[in-house]
């Protein structure tokens, strides 16, 4: 059971809650601007289980963030409680060599209203508001363009920076999935030396003018397309910035 008022307070959302496109957009955007994408528990050796109640306790009760299974798992629970029709989908993340990661590597959401929408608050630096699941339609968000394309029997999310080239972010199927199906891949990301989540700690959040990221000992701030980076001097400074910018105290 989702404590809806507590969840809405967590994401600083005070708008309407009826299951409409406008509500979905508002909830999605607020979630992206308030709840950070982070993998800090993995570095601390705290096991992350594919459990909806655990996701909500962490994000709402502990005012933390999480990675895709946690973020989209919790957001799906909120949407269902508000009357939205939500389907969990398995996604495969694009790699630099043009390939894709294994099935269940990413969890994304289909939300059915008058037409289907793709919602995803757990992919880090990507779309801030949900996308129409209409293949080939360009959708502008700030300086970025997005589109969903047919991709050999599945669908793909593509992004272009301003007038730049299109790059595939991830591919997803339309088969409805259950949360337990993502458990083996969730375990992999916490235990395998090959997992990027095991190799470095990251905490990142969208902002109205860009994004702020703590990646190991580096602070990265993007404002209106301009990126500034600086190395941090100590672990104490890293923890202070984690608290100041993300409200997280470990």
FENTA-V23589 format. One record per pair of residues at least 24 apart in sequence whose C-alpha atoms are under 8 Angstrom apart, sorted by the first residue. I is the first residue (numbers start at 0). GAP is how many residues later the second one is. Records with the same first field share a line. If there is no record, write none. Layout:
I = GAP ; GAP
This chain:
0 = 52 ; 80
1 = 54 ; 75 ; 76 ; 79
3 = 74 ; 77
5 = 54
6 = 53 ; 71
9 = 24 ; 50 ; 53
10 = 24
16 = 65
17 = 64 ; 65
18 = 63 ; 64 ; 65 ; 94
19 = 93
20 = 92
23 = 106
24 = 104 ; 105
25 = 103
27 = 91 ; 92 ; 93 ; 100 ; 101 ; 102
28 = 99 ; 100
30 = 90
31 = 89 ; 96 ; 173 ; 174
32 = 172 ; 173 ; 174 ; 175
33 = 171 ; 172
34 = 24 ; 28 ; 29 ; 30 ; 170 ; 211
35 = 28 ; 29 ; 30 ; 167 ; 168 ; 169 ; 170 ; 210
36 = 28 ; 29 ; 30 ; 31 ; 34 ; 85 ; 86 ; 87 ; 165 ; 166 ; 167 ; 168
37 = 27 ; 28 ; 29 ; 163 ; 164 ; 165 ; 166
38 = 27 ; 28 ; 158 ; 162 ; 163 ; 164
39 = 26 ; 161 ; 162 ; 163
41 = 148 ; 155 ; 156
42 = 155 ; 157 ; 158
46 = 143
47 = 138 ; 139 ; 142
48 = 134 ; 137 ; 138
49 = 129 ; 130 ; 132 ; 133 ; 136
50 = 128
51 = 25
62 = 184 ; 185
63 = 183 ; 184
65 = 56
66 = 55 ; 56
67 = 38 ; 39 ; 40 ; 53 ; 54 ; 55
68 = 37 ; 38 ; 53 ; 113 ; 117
69 = 52
70 = 50 ; 51
71 = 35 ; 36 ; 37 ; 48 ; 49 ; 50
72 = 34 ; 106
74 = 46
75 = 33
83 = 27 ; 28 ; 29
84 = 26 ; 27 ; 28
85 = 24 ; 25 ; 26
86 = 24 ; 89 ; 90
87 = 88 ; 89 ; 90 ; 91
88 = 83 ; 84 ; 85 ; 86 ; 87 ; 88
89 = 82 ; 83 ; 85 ; 87
90 = 79 ; 80 ; 81 ; 82
91 = 78 ; 79 ; 80
92 = 76 ; 77 ; 78
93 = 74 ; 75 ; 76 ; 77
99 = 70 ; 71
103 = 77 ; 78 ; 81
104 = 77 ; 80 ; 81
106 = 75
123 = 80 ; 81
124 = 80 ; 81 ; 86
127 = 78
142 = 82
202 = 39
204 = 41
213 = 24 ; 28
